[in-house]
Amino acid sequence: MQSSTLSRKSGPAVRRLCCALAMCAALAACGATYRNHGYVPTTEELDQIAVGVDTRASVEETLGSSAAGSVLQDDAMYFVRSRVKNFALLESEVVERTIVAISFDSAGVVRNVETFGLEDGQVVPLARRVTDTTVEGRTFLGQLFGNIGRFTPSGIDG
């Protein structure tokens, strides 16, 4: 008889404990998560690079290959690392970004080693440009058959 009285009294306490644990689990699931992307050499590794002495080959041997290079010329190496914060259903936010730029002269010798942070960046607005077309309102077949008779022998030969 005593055990049934104990179980009736402990029932609400167990339910409260289960509810409290469920709420703690739900709050923990809403915590921010962080993702790390990329690689940047440490300060000690960068100190091994001698400006005016090292070449592209020696830099790659010391630091490894870079994440990116120059777009138009082969005169720089870039190492990029980002840390992105995700919180529940909100948009991801970049909270940290480090860029190490190693530039080379025309002979392939290190000219400069620079480090940039997120605070050094600039937002670049993207412009949407649309090319106007002169074939509005004409279907593909209309365009194809509209060219019949427009060819001349001089136009084919050049």
Secondary structure, DSSP 8 states (H G I E B T S, - for coil): -HHHHHHHHHHHHHHHHHHHHHHHHHHHHTS-EEEEEE----HHHHHT--TTT-BHHHHHHHH---SEE-SSSS-EEEEEEEEEEE-TTS--EEEEEEEEEEEE-TTSBEEEEEEEEGGG-------------S-TT--HHHHHHHTTT---HHHHH-
